[in-house]
Amino acid sequence: MLLSKLVCFPRITIFYMLMKDSYWLYRMIKSKIFMNILKNQIKGGFRK
């Protein structure tokens, strides 16, 4: 079923899969960067 879909609609399926994966990747990266900025802000505040 999945293979036939991949063969029939390779671009759409790959695009959809990338979108699904990149959405979670984007959220994870965004949250990590956000947390790092927060940590740096807190550390900088304590240093001052």
C-alpha positions as CSV (number, residue, x, y, z in Angstrom):
1,M,0.0,0.0,0.0
2,L,2.7,2.5,1.1
3,L,5.1,1.4,-1.7
4,S,2.4,1.8,-4.4
5,K,1.6,5.2,-3.1
6,L,5.3,6.1,-3.1
7,V,5.6,4.9,-6.7
8,C,2.4,6.7,-7.8
9,F,3.0,10.0,-6.0
10,P,6.7,10.1,-5.1
11,R,7.0,13.9,-5.0
12,I,3.8,14.5,-2.9
13,T,4.6,11.6,-0.5
14,I,8.3,12.6,0.0
15,F,7.2,16.3,0.4
16,Y,4.6,15.3,2.9
17,M,7.0,13.1,4.8
18,L,9.6,15.9,4.8
19,M,7.0,18.4,6.0
20,K,6.0,16.1,8.9
21,D,9.6,15.4,9.9
22,S,10.8,19.0,9.4
23,Y,7.9,20.3,11.5
24,W,9.1,18.4,14.5
25,L,12.7,19.1,13.7
26,Y,11.9,22.8,13.4
27,R,10.1,22.8,16.8
28,M,12.9,20.9,18.5
29,I,15.6,23.2,17.0
30,K,13.6,26.3,17.8
31,S,13.0,25.2,21.4
32,K,16.7,24.2,21.8
33,I,17.8,27.6,20.5
34,F,15.2,29.3,22.7
35,M,16.4,27.4,25.8
36,N,20.1,28.3,25.0
37,I,19.2,32.0,24.7
38,L,17.3,31.8,28.0
39,K,20.3,30.1,29.7
40,N,22.7,32.7,28.2
41,Q,20.5,35.5,29.4
42,I,20.2,34.1,32.9
43,K,24.0,33.4,33.0
44,G,24.7,37.0,31.7
45,G,22.4,38.4,34.3
46,F,24.1,36.6,37.1
47,R,27.5,37.6,35.9
48,K,26.5,41.3,35.9
